[in-house]
């Protein structure tokens, strides 16, 4: 059992336990070699019997360790302790986007665009390094106090162009592209779709497709038309509506063909100052009400 004060591999001294997640226990630790605070992610002991869990953890270590980008949580090292794989990550002082949404419900337009500009930039970087994330969602995005967005959790990442393994569908159904739910292999456009759903949620506080069961949500993702976010929040500019709608097209070939293309569309919308003017309702226009 890992205790406060223990040393992992003689290098990482455990300072405190941060959290227990679906796959791992997370600790704050001091890296005695690099002389910095790190986040030590150690696979939960109760999951070791399942080879798929072990493979997923190892996959995350390998995928993330090859990346070096300001919008991606950096991996410093990896190894084994008490038969459990671990990885030492950049220590991130911040909350996930999911935690922020629970607290404040929505992001304002400018902040949401800034989050998406960083997200699309980071995802474009991993695509150019031959990796599809496959699990883009607010839970896997850290938001630092200075406004920096950090992408994490590469547990089900896959190489660009990889064939479908035939295993059960992986990912989170609320953010899964229709082709994934139909059993096809993930591609760059699958991550673009997930980013479109995240953008929708940032602005409206709602998911475009919800249901009482994963199967119901999946069928809506595949068949139902996406309701424009401006129908829920009329202040959302048409150009932002168009970006989200394009990213979330049912057919991959009709979406942005790269994260960079989506990034540039958001950048263009942000540059249009008319998108950020105060929007007044009909009564205020007629009678000057605030």
Helices and strands as residue ranges (DSSP letters): E 7-8, E 12-20, E 24-31, E 36-43, G 45-47, H 51-65, E 75-81, E 84-90, E 94-96, H 97-104, H 109-128, E 131-132, G 138-140, E 141-144, E 149-151, E 158-159, G 173-175, H 178-181, H 188-204, H 214-223, H 229-232, H 238-247, G 252-254, H 259-271, G 273-276, H 282-287
